[in-house]
Amino acid sequence: MPTKAKISRWRAMITISIGLAAVVVMTLVNRMPQGPLQHLELIVSDLMLYAHTPPQPTGLVAIAAIDDRSIAEFGRWPWARSVHARLVHALKDYGVAVIGFDDLLSERDPADVERAAIADQLRRSGVADPVIFAELEKSNDGMFAEALKEQGETYLGDTFGGHRTVHRANIDLSAYRTTFLDPPPLAYGVVRKEPGAAQETIVADAYLPPIPLLNTAARGSAYVDIDEDLDGEARSYPAVIRFNGRYCMPLSFALADAYLRHPPTSIVFSAEGARSANIGDRAIPLDDLGRMMIHFRGPPGTIATYSIADIINRRVPPEQLKGRIILVGAIAHALGDRFNTPKGGDFPGVEIQANAVDNVIRGDFIFRSRETMAEEEWAGWILGVAISVAAAFATALTSAMTLVVLALGYLLFVTWRLASGGALIGIVFPWSTLGLSYFGAVIYRYATEGREKRHLRRAFELYLNPDVVASVVDDPAGLRLGGERRRLSILFADIVGFTSRAERSEPEPLVALLNTYMTVMTNVIFDSGGVVDKLMGDGIMAFWGAPVHLPNPARNAVECALRMLEELKALAARDDRFEDVKIGIGICTGEAVVGNFGGEGRFDYSVIGDTVNLASRLEGLTRQFKVRLLANRATIDEAGAGFITREIGLVKVKGKNQLVPVVEIAGREGDGVDPSYYLRFNQALEQLSHGTSPEPSLRALLAERPDDQVIAMCLERLRETDGAPVREMVFEFETK
């Protein structure tokens, strides 16, 4: 049969295995590309990142807004390119540093197309008036191109099609190109590859540039693509898109590069994929596909925004635009270009671009990469294993505290990594792994320990009251295998003259009487918090103080003994079978060894020691003294006040050389027992210590109660001394 240690080790191994299984399951779920943990992580990361007020904008980036007021002033969108030209001229006059158009200028101005069609028709019809043709040859696109050349630092937007992170459906790619228009879109100057580099990026299969006239006139063009995450929110910005072997950069980076006076640019690849994009000494961390996370400065409207109508009409104070990076884009709701973001829905695309530029200029970046995700996964494994071990070996409270400490410790670690280096490490997978491992292990432990508790409950219900059973089951440490020394109160009770009763009675009625008697008495013991150790024919052995600690075991035992006598009297009143049934009870309080005794396959929870033997002898002495309840002096001292007692004297019992002070317990104070009789008896025996004979006092008491065997035995003991002085009343018995 396996020992308890082996069972515990086996249970611990199973508990840890359950925790490890939870780690494996959560890892597989976490690696699902569009699994539930991925969606939840996006939400939790947003809460963590924006729990505090984000950094304020640098003030170097502003938006020239195509808003409702500008549309009201310049007419329905799209405007004639002459308005664009006026805007560029105005911004040049304001002294802005660099301009970027978050607008796709991939088609000619409609008015230019219309004038060219009229001119062709007039030529075919033979009209040759130079004045008319000079007027028709005026070009809005040409005016805009001239303005771009004069300003010198204006960048136009283009877009890519067919790359795998775009979630917008039904995009018409018929106007897109599969080859570069000259000049091609801006790209990184250097591509750096670390050993074993994986050149994984977002790959496009087509692009849509500005019209050639504008493409040539501008300082350059760069893409304005903004992609969305699994939940439809825009958090990341593609920092590199590969097209036709060229690693193109976004408009926001082009504007930052121009503002920083065109330092060298590079894209770096490591074994995990894209690592960083570099503009001069600014290293912008990227995820493995080359996306930069945007650190939003606040809700829509946080970046300074000016109406184009106010700019063209010079209604903006010059100092508010001078030296700034200006992004031109739509914020009017009717024009679309809106996104959901962590800082609110209905977020203008041009302001997302502006936030990206501000991130690069300030140099405060947040990032997630394969390395941070590996950290997150390692953390989940470590937390899962740690809590599994704690749940296997620690108590329920300790393992729960360990759970809290691990969860908070990891949260502090994640917060520190974000604050110190901008690394956004996930919380959902590690916490989910920690929680599932913990609850899986705890449920198993509760299930197995529940079986043990039910086994203990069934065993102890045979001799413990329900309250004690519940306490023992809740704290099985009180049931250590083997024994432990405790201070206990032991009680023995027997029916007086039961052997002769058995000889003259039929077995069936005798068993019925015993069953009734034992039921009543054991219930009294249970109610007092005692343990019924043995039922020995007509005898009962019980004890108090184990396995559950009691504040005062002696008092519980005395109260129980008096209740037993009262219940026997009540039985006699309602059942004539008990009219002549008398019992004797002995109680002894002292040190004893209590625990599980017996063989490995069969044992009893019992108590052994000299205190047990003395309690049994005291119960036997009730027949000698013809009293109902005897106890040793320690029992009365520890039980406290409230009982009527009398000191019988010192007794030497069989098998024990030491004299034991014995006390009769007559009842409780106020229960109808005359305390004066017992007080006078105690006073009479006190005369011995003064050298005076108590015989006159004892005879007076005996006259009151001729059947008082204790007084009769005391007088007999005095006669045996033949007048010699007696200091103490001592009785010696050779039988039990």
C-alpha positions in Angstrom: 0.0 0.0 0.0 1.4 3.4 -0.9 2.5 5.6 1.9 1.1 9.1 2.5 4.4 10.7 1.4 4.2 8.8 -1.9 0.6 9.8 -2.4 1.5 13.4 -1.7 4.4 13.3 -4.2 2.1 11.7 -6.8 -0.6 14.3 -6.2 1.9 17.1 -6.5 3.2 15.8 -9.8 -0.3 15.6 -11.2 -1.0 19.1 -10.0 2.1 20.5 -11.7 1.3 18.5 -14.9 -2.2 20.1 -15.0 -0.5 23.5 -14.7 1.9 22.7 -17.5 -0.9 21.4 -19.7 -2.6 24.8 -19.1 0.6 26.5 -20.2 0.7 24.5 -23.4 -3.0 25.1 -24.2 -2.7 28.9 -23.7 0.5 28.9 -25.8 -1.3 27.3 -28.7 -4.3 29.7 -28.4 -1.9 32.6 -28.2 -0.2 31.6 -31.4 -3.4 31.7 -33.4 -3.0 34.6 -35.8 -6.5 36.0 -35.2 -7.3 34.2 -31.9 -9.3 35.6 -29.0 -6.1 36.5 -27.0 -4.9 38.6 -29.9 -8.1 40.7 -29.9 -8.1 41.0 -26.1 -4.4 42.0 -26.0 -5.1 44.9 -28.3 -7.7 46.3 -25.9 -5.6 45.7 -22.8 -2.5 47.3 -24.4 -4.5 50.4 -25.3 -5.6 50.7 -21.7 -2.1 50.3 -20.4 -0.5 52.6 -22.9 -3.1 55.4 -22.4 -3.9 55.0 -18.7 -2.0 58.2 -18.2 -1.9 61.4 -20.1 0.3 60.9 -23.2 3.1 63.3 -24.0 2.1 66.7 -25.4 2.8 67.4 -29.1 6.1 69.0 -30.0 4.3 71.9 -31.5 6.4 71.5 -34.7 3.6 69.8 -36.7 0.4 71.4 -37.8 -2.5 70.5 -40.1 -3.8 72.6 -43.0 -7.4 71.3 -42.9 -9.8 70.8 -45.7 -12.7 71.5 -43.4 -16.3 72.6 -43.8 -15.4 76.3 -43.6 -12.9 76.0 -46.5 -15.4 74.0 -48.6 -18.0 76.7 -48.0 -15.5 79.3 -49.2 -13.8 77.6 -52.1 -16.7 75.4 -53.3 -17.3 71.7 -53.5 -14.4 69.3 -53.1 -12.3 68.5 -55.1 -11.1 72.0 -55.6 -9.4 73.3 -58.7 -5.6 72.9 -58.4 -5.3 76.6 -58.5 -6.5 76.6 -54.8 -3.7 74.1 -54.1 -1.3 76.5 -55.7 -2.6 79.4 -53.6 -2.2 77.3 -50.5 1.4 76.4 -51.3 2.2 80.1 -52.0 0.6 81.1 -48.8 2.5 78.5 -46.8 5.8 79.6 -48.5 5.0 83.2 -47.4 4.4 82.0 -43.9 7.9 80.4 -43.9 6.9 76.8 -43.1 9.7 74.3 -43.1 8.1 71.5 -45.2 4.7 70.6 -46.6 3.1 67.2 -47.1 -0.1 66.5 -49.0 -2.1 63.6 -47.5 -4.1 63.5 -50.8 -3.9 61.4 -53.9 -3.3 63.7 -56.9 -3.4 60.8 -59.3 -5.8 62.5 -61.8 -5.5 65.7 -63.8 -7.6 68.7 -62.7 -11.1 68.3 -64.2 -11.0 71.9 -65.5 -7.7 71.3 -67.3 -9.2 68.2 -68.9 -12.3 70.1 -70.0 -10.2 73.0 -71.5 -8.0 70.6 -73.4 -11.0 68.9 -74.9 -12.4 72.2 -76.1 -9.0 73.2 -77.6 -8.9 69.9 -79.5 -12.4 70.3 -80.8 -11.6 73.9 -82.0 -8.5 72.8 -83.8 -10.4 70.0 -85.5 -13.0 72.6 -86.6 -10.3 75.0 -88.0 -10.4 77.7 -85.4 -6.9 79.4 -85.0 -7.5 82.4 -82.8 -4.3 82.7 -80.6 -6.1 84.6 -77.8 -8.6 81.9 -77.5 -6.0 79.1 -77.4 -3.8 81.0 -75.0 -6.8 81.2 -72.5 -7.5 77.5 -73.1 -3.9 76.5 -72.5 -3.9 77.9 -68.9 -3.5 74.9 -66.5 -4.5 74.6 -62.9 -2.1 71.7 -62.6 0.6 73.8 -64.1 0.0 76.5 -61.6 0.2 74.0 -58.8 3.4 72.5 -60.3 5.0 75.9 -60.4 4.1 76.6 -56.8 5.6 73.3 -55.8 8.9 74.1 -57.6 9.0 77.5 -56.0 8.4 76.2 -52.4 11.0 73.4 -52.9 10.1 71.3 -49.9 6.7 69.9 -50.7 6.0 66.2 -50.7 3.0 64.5 -52.4 1.1 61.4 -51.3 0.9 58.2 -53.3 -0.5 54.8 -52.3 0.2 51.1 -52.8 -2.3 48.5 -53.7 -2.5 44.7 -53.1 -0.3 44.6 -50.0 -1.5 42.0 -47.4 -2.3 44.2 -44.5 -4.9 46.3 -46.2 -8.4 45.3 -44.9 -10.4 47.6 -47.2 -12.3 45.5 -49.8 -13.3 46.2 -53.4 -10.4 48.6 -54.2 -10.3 49.4 -57.9 -6.7 48.8 -59.1 -7.3 49.6 -62.7 -5.5 53.0 -62.5 -2.5 51.6 -60.5 0.9 51.0 -62.0 3.1 48.0 -61.8 6.2 49.9 -62.7 7.7 53.1 -61.3 6.9 56.5 -62.6 10.0 58.7 -62.9 11.0 59.9 -60.4 10.1 56.9 -58.2 8.7 57.2 -54.7 11.1 58.0 -51.9 13.0 55.0 -50.5 15.5 54.4 -47.8 19.0 55.2 -48.8 20.7 52.1 -47.3 19.4 48.6 -46.6 21.3 47.0 -43.8 21.2 43.2 -43.2 22.4 41.6 -40.0 23.7 38.0 -40.2 20.9 35.7 -41.1 18.5 38.6 -41.8 15.0 37.8 -42.9 13.9 40.6 -45.3 10.2 40.3 -44.5 8.2 43.4 -45.1 4.8 44.4 -46.4 5.0 43.8 -50.1 2.8 45.6 -52.7 2.1 44.7 -56.3 0.9 48.0 -57.6 1.1 51.7 -56.8 -0.8 54.9 -57.7 1.5 58.0 -58.0 0.6 61.6 -58.6 0.2 62.7 -62.2 3.6 63.1 -63.9 3.5 66.9 -64.0 3.1 67.1 -60.2 5.3 64.1 -59.5 8.2 65.9 -61.3 7.5 69.2 -59.7 7.4 68.1 -56.1 10.4 67.4 -54.0 9.3 63.8 -53.8 6.3 61.5 -53.2 5.7 58.9 -50.5 2.9 56.6 -49.6 0.1 57.6 -47.2 -1.3 54.1 -46.5 -2.7 53.5 -43.0 -3.6 50.0 -42.1 -5.8 48.6 -39.4 -5.4 45.9 -36.8 -7.6 42.8 -36.2 -10.2 44.8 -34.4 -10.5 47.5 -37.1 -8.5 50.1 -35.2 -5.4 51.9 -36.5 -2.5 51.6 -34.2 0.4 50.8 -36.4 1.9 52.7 -39.4 3.7 50.8 -42.2 7.2 52.3 -42.0 8.4 50.4 -45.1 6.7 48.8 -48.1 8.6 46.9 -50.7 7.7 47.4 -54.3 9.7 46.3 -57.4 12.7 45.7 -55.1 12.6 49.2 -53.7 12.1 49.7 -49.9 9.8 52.8 -49.9 9.3 55.1 -47.0 6.0 56.7 -45.8 5.1 60.4 -46.2 5.5 61.0 -42.4 9.1 59.8 -42.5 9.8 61.9 -45.6 8.5 65.0 -43.9 10.6 64.3 -40.8 13.7 63.6 -42.9 13.2 66.9 -44.7 12.7 68.8 -41.5 15.9 67.3 -40.1 17.7 68.5 -43.3 17.9 65.2 -45.1 20.2 63.1 -43.0 21.0 59.6 -44.3 18.2 57.1 -44.0 18.4 53.3 -43.7 16.2 50.2 -43.0 17.7 47.5 -40.8 16.8 43.8 -41.0 17.6 41.1 -38.4 16.9 37.4 -38.2 13.4 38.3 -36.9 12.6 40.6 -39.8 12.6 44.4 -39.9 14.2 45.8 -36.8 14.4 49.6 -37.3 14.1 52.5 -39.7 16.8 55.1 -39.2 16.6 58.8 -40.0 20.0 60.2 -39.1 20.6 59.2 -35.5 16.9 58.5 -34.8 16.4 54.7 -34.8 12.6 54.0 -35.1 11.8 50.5 -33.7 9.6 48.4 -36.0 7.8 45.1 -35.7 9.0 42.1 -37.9 6.9 43.4 -40.9 8.2 46.9 -40.6 5.3 48.7 -38.8 5.8 51.5 -36.4 3.3 51.8 -33.5 1.9 55.3 -33.2 2.0 57.0 -29.9 -1.1 59.2 -30.1 -0.8 62.5 -28.5 -4.5 62.7 -27.6 -8.0 62.6 -29.1 -8.8 64.2 -32.5 -7.9 67.8 -32.5 -4.8 67.5 -30.3 -2.5 68.4 -33.2 -2.8 72.1 -34.1 -5.2 72.5 -37.0 -5.8 75.5 -39.2 -8.5 76.0 -41.9 -7.1 76.2 -45.4 -9.4 79.2 -45.9 -7.8 81.0 -43.1 -4.3 80.2 -44.3 -4.9 81.3 -47.9 -6.6 84.5 -46.7 -3.7 85.2 -44.3 -6.0 85.1 -41.2 -3.5 82.9 -39.2 -0.8 84.8 -37.2 2.6 84.2 -38.9 4.3 82.9 -35.8 1.8 80.0 -35.6 3.0 78.5 -38.9 6.6 79.6 -39.3 9.1 76.8 -39.3 6.5 74.1 -38.9 5.8 70.9 -40.7 2.5 71.3 -42.4 0.3 68.3 -43.4 -2.5 69.1 -45.8 -5.5 66.8 -45.5 -9.3 66.4 -45.1 -11.0 66.6 -41.7 -14.5 67.4 -43.1 -16.8 64.4 -42.2 -18.3 64.3 -45.7 -14.9 63.6 -47.2 -14.3 60.3 -45.3 -10.7 59.4 -44.5 -11.6 58.5 -40.9 -10.3 55.7 -38.7 -11.0 54.1 -35.3 -8.0 54.5 -33.0 -7.2 53.8 -29.3 -7.8 57.5 -28.7 -11.2 57.6 -30.2 -13.2 56.8 -33.3 -13.7 59.1 -36.2 -10.1 60.0 -36.2 -8.9 62.0 -39.3 -6.3 60.1 -41.4 -4.2 63.3 -41.8 -4.0 63.6 -38.0 -2.7 60.1 -37.8 0.0 61.1 -40.2 0.7 64.2 -38.1 1.0 62.0 -34.9 3.5 59.8 -36.7 5.6 62.8 -37.8 5.5 64.1 -34.2 6.7 60.7 -32.9 9.7 60.8 -35.1 10.6 64.4 -34.4 10.4 63.9 -30.6 12.0 60.4 -30.7 9.6 58.8 -28.2 8.6 55.4 -29.6 6.6 52.4 -28.5 7.0 49.1 -30.1 6.0 45.4 -30.2 8.3 43.0 -32.0 9.1 39.3 -32.2 11.5 39.8 -29.4 8.9 41.4 -27.1 6.5 38.7 -28.0 9.1 36.1 -27.1 9.6 37.9 -23.7 5.8 37.7 -23.3 5.7 34.0 -24.0 8.6 33.2 -21.7 7.0 35.2 -19.0 3.7 33.2 -19.5 5.6 29.9 -19.2 7.5 31.0 -16.1 4.4 32.3 -14.4 2.5 29.2 -15.3 5.2 26.8 -14.0 5.7 28.9 -10.8 2.0 29.0 -9.8 1.7 25.3 -10.6 4.5 24.5 -8.2 3.0 26.8 -5.6 -0.4 25.2 -6.0 1.1 21.7 -5.7 3.0 22.3 -2.5 1.7 25.4 -0.7 -1.5 25.9 1.2 -4.5 27.4 -0.4 -3.8 30.8 1.2 -0.1 30.8 0.3 -0.8 29.8 -3.3 -3.4 32.5 -3.7 -1.0 35.1 -2.3 1.6 33.8 -4.7 -0.8 34.3 -7.6 -1.3 37.9 -6.6 2.4 38.5 -6.1 3.2 37.0 -9.5 0.5 38.9 -11.3 1.5 42.2 -9.7 5.2 41.6 -10.2 4.7 40.9 -13.9 2.6 44.1 -14.2 5.4 46.1 -12.6 7.9 44.5 -15.0 5.7 45.4 -18.0 5.2 48.9 -16.8 8.9 49.3 -16.3 9.8 48.0 -19.8 7.3 50.4 -21.3 8.5 53.4 -19.3 12.2 52.8 -19.7 12.4 51.7 -23.3 9.0 51.9 -25.0 8.6 48.1 -25.2 4.9 47.2 -25.1 4.9 43.7 -23.8 1.6 41.8 -23.6 -0.3 41.1 -20.4 -3.1 39.0 -21.6 -1.2 35.8 -22.4 0.9 35.7 -19.3 -2.0 36.6 -17.0 -4.3 34.1 -18.7 -1.7 31.4 -18.4 -1.1 32.3 -14.8 -4.8 32.2 -14.1 -5.6 29.0 -16.0 -2.7 27.1 -14.5 -3.7 28.2 -11.0 -7.3 27.4 -11.3 -6.6 24.1 -13.1 -4.2 23.1 -10.3 -6.5 24.3 -7.5 -9.6 22.6 -8.9 -7.7 19.3 -9.0 -6.4 19.9 -5.4 -9.9 20.7 -4.2 -11.3 17.6 -5.9 -8.7 15.3 -4.4 -8.7 17.0 -1.0 -12.5 16.9 -1.1 -12.4 13.2 -1.4 -9.9 13.1 1.6 -12.2 15.3 3.6 -15.2 13.2 2.9 -13.2 10.2 4.0 -12.2 12.0 7.2 -15.7 13.1 7.8 -17.2 9.6 7.5 -14.5 8.3 9.8 -14.8 11.0 12.5 -18.6 11.2 12.4 -18.6 8.0 14.3 -17.1 9.7 17.4 -17.1 13.4 16.8 -20.0 15.9 16.8 -20.6 17.6 13.4 -18.9 20.9 14.5 -15.8 19.1 15.5 -15.8 17.1 12.2 -16.1 20.3 10.2 -13.2 21.8 12.1 -11.0 18.7 11.6 -11.8 18.5 7.9 -10.9 22.2 7.4 -7.6 21.7 9.2 -6.4 18.1 8.7 -3.1 19.2 10.4 -4.9 18.3 13.6 -4.8 14.6 12.5 -1.1 14.0 12.3 -0.2 10.3 11.8 1.3 9.0 15.1 0.9 10.8 18.3 1.5 14.2 19.9 1.5 15.3 23.5 -1.5 17.4 24.5 -3.1 18.6 27.8 -6.5 16.8 27.8 -9.4 16.0 30.0 -10.4 12.4 30.0 -13.8 11.0 31.1 -14.8 7.5 32.0 -18.5 6.5 32.7 -19.9 3.1 33.7 -23.3 1.8 34.7 -23.2 0.7 38.3 -24.0 -3.0 38.7 -24.3 -3.7 35.0 -22.8 -7.1 35.2 -25.4 -8.4 37.6 -28.1 -6.7 35.6 -26.8 -8.5 32.5 -26.9 -11.9 34.2 -30.6 -11.5 35.1 -31.8 -9.9 31.9 -32.5 -11.2 28.4 -30.0 -10.0 25.7 -32.6 -8.2 23.5 -34.0 -5.8 26.1 -30.6 -5.3 27.5 -29.2 -4.3 24.1 -32.2 -2.0 23.5 -31.6 -0.3 26.9 -27.9 0.1 26.1 -28.6 1.6 22.7 -31.0 4.2 24.2 -28.5 5.0 26.9 -25.5 5.3 24.6 -27.4 7.5 22.1 -28.3 10.0 24.8 -24.9 10.0 26.4 -22.8 10.3 23.2 -25.0 13.1 22.0 -24.2 15.0 25.2 -20.5 14.4 24.7 -20.8 15.6 21.1 -22.6 18.7 22.1 -19.8 19.6 24.5 -17.1 19.3 21.8 -15.8 16.0 23.1 -14.5 12.9 21.3 -16.0 9.5 22.0 -12.9 7.4 22.1 -14.5 4.0 23.0 -17.8 2.4 23.8 -16.9 -0.6 26.0 -20.1 -2.5 26.7 -21.8 -0.2 29.3 -18.7 2.0 29.5 -17.8 5.2 27.7 -14.4 6.8 27.3 -14.3 10.4 26.0 -11.8 13.2 25.9 -11.6 17.0 25.3 -8.7 19.1 23.9 -7.9 17.1 20.7 -7.9 17.0 17.8 -9.4 20.5 18.0 -7.9 22.8 20.6 -10.4 24.0 23.2 -10.0 27.1 25.4 -10.9 25.0 28.6 -11.1 21.3 28.1 -11.6 20.7 31.8 -14.7 22.8 32.0 -16.1 21.2 28.9 -15.6 17.8 30.5 -17.2 18.7 33.9 -20.2 20.4 32.2 -20.6 17.2 30.1 -20.5 14.9 33.1 -23.2 17.0 34.9 -25.3 17.0 31.7 -24.9 13.2 31.5 -26.3 12.8 35.1 -29.1 15.2 34.3 -30.0 13.3 31.1 -30.0 10.0 33.0 -32.4 11.5 35.5 -34.6 12.7 32.7 -34.5 9.2 31.1 -35.7 7.6 34.3 -38.6 10.1 34.5 -39.9 9.1 31.1 -38.7 5.5 30.7 -39.2 3.1 33.7 -36.4 0.9 32.4 -34.0 3.5 33.8 -35.5 3.9 37.2 -32.8 2.0 38.9 -29.9 2.8 36.5 -27.0 4.6 38.2 -23.7 5.6 36.7 -20.3 6.6 38.0 -18.1 9.1 36.3 -14.4 9.9 36.7 -12.6 12.8 35.1 -8.8 13.4 35.0 -7.0 16.4 33.4 -3.3 16.2 32.5 -0.8 15.4 29.8 -1.5 12.6 27.4 -0.5 11.4 24.0 -3.2 11.6 21.3 -3.1 10.5 17.7 -3.6 7.6 15.3 -2.6 4.3 16.8 -2.6 0.9 15.2 -1.4 -0.7 12.0 -1.1 0.9 8.6 -4.3 -0.6 7.4 -6.3 -0.2 10.5 -5.9 2.4 13.2 -7.9 4.4 15.8 -7.8 8.0 16.8 -7.2 7.6 20.6 -5.4 8.8 23.6 -3.0 7.0 25.9 -1.0 7.8 29.0 -1.2 7.9 32.8 -3.9 10.5 32.8 -6.2 7.9 31.0 -5.4 5.3 33.6 -6.2 7.7 36.5 -9.5 8.7 34.9 -10.5 5.0 34.8 -9.5 4.5 38.4 -11.4 7.6 39.5 -14.5 6.2 37.8 -14.1 3.0 39.8 -13.7 4.9 43.0 -17.2 6.3 42.7 -18.4 2.9 43.8 -16.1 2.9 46.8 -17.2 6.4 47.9 -20.8 5.9 46.6 -20.8 9.2 44.7 -21.7 10.0 41.1 -18.8 12.1 39.9 -15.1 12.3 40.9 -12.2 14.3 39.4 -8.6 15.0 40.2 -7.6 18.4 41.6 -6.2 19.6 38.3 -9.6 19.3 36.7 -11.3 21.5 39.3 -8.5 24.1 39.2 -8.6 24.4 35.4 -12.4 24.2 35.1 -12.8 27.4 37.2 -15.6 28.6 39.5 -19.3 27.8 39.4 -19.3 24.2 40.7 -20.1 22.8 44.1 -17.3 20.5 45.2 -15.7 18.9 48.2 -12.2 17.7 48.8 -12.3 14.0 49.7 -8.6 13.7 50.3 -5.6 11.9 48.9 -6.1 8.6 47.3 -3.6 5.9 46.3 -5.1 3.8 43.5 -4.0 0.5 42.2 -1.0 0.6 39.9 0.0 4.1 41.1 2.3 4.9 44.0 1.7 8.7 44.0 -1.1 10.0 46.1 -3.7 11.8 44.0 -6.0 14.6 45.5 -9.6 13.6 44.7 -12.6 15.9 44.5 -16.3 15.1 44.4 -18.3 17.4 42.0 -21.8 17.6 43.4 -23.3 20.0 40.9 -23.4 23.6 39.6 -24.0 26.6 41.8 -27.6 27.6 41.6 -28.9 24.2 40.4 -30.7 23.3 43.6 -27.8 21.6 45.4 -27.2 22.8 48.9 -23.7 24.3 48.9 -23.5 24.8 52.7 -23.4 21.0 53.4 -20.3 20.6 51.2 -18.7 23.8 52.5 -19.0 22.6 56.1 -17.4 19.3 55.0 -14.5 21.1 53.5 -14.1 23.2 56.6 -14.2 20.1 58.8 -11.3 18.5 56.9 -9.3 21.8 57.0 -9.2 21.2 60.8 -6.7 18.4 60.1 -4.1 20.9 58.9 -4.5 22.8 62.3 -4.0 19.6 64.4 -7.7 19.5 65.4 -9.8 16.4 65.0 -12.7 17.0 62.5 -14.7 14.0 64.0 -17.4 16.1 65.8 -18.1 18.1 62.7 -18.2 15.0 60.5 -20.6 13.2 62.9 -22.9 16.2 62.8 -22.9 16.1 59.0 -23.5 12.3 59.0 -26.5 12.8 61.2 -27.9 15.0 58.4 -27.1 12.5 55.7 -26.7 9.0 57.1 -26.1 7.5 53.7 -23.1 9.8 53.0 -20.4 7.1 52.4 -17.6 9.7 52.1 -18.1 10.9 55.7 -18.5 7.3 56.9 -15.1 6.5 55.3 -13.5 9.5 56.8 -14.7 8.6 60.3 -13.5 5.1 59.7 -10.0 6.4 58.7 -9.9 8.5 61.9 -10.7 5.5 64.0 -7.9 3.5 62.4 -5.4 6.1 63.7 -6.2 5.3 67.4 -6.1 9.0 68.2 -2.8 9.7 66.5 -2.7 13.2 64.9 -3.8 13.1 61.2 -2.7 15.9 58.9 -4.4 14.7 55.7 -7.2 12.3 54.8 -5.5 9.5 52.9 -7.3 6.5 51.3 -5.6 3.4 49.8 -7.4 0.9 47.6 -6.0 -2.4 46.2 -8.8 -2.9 43.7 -10.0 -0.8 40.9 
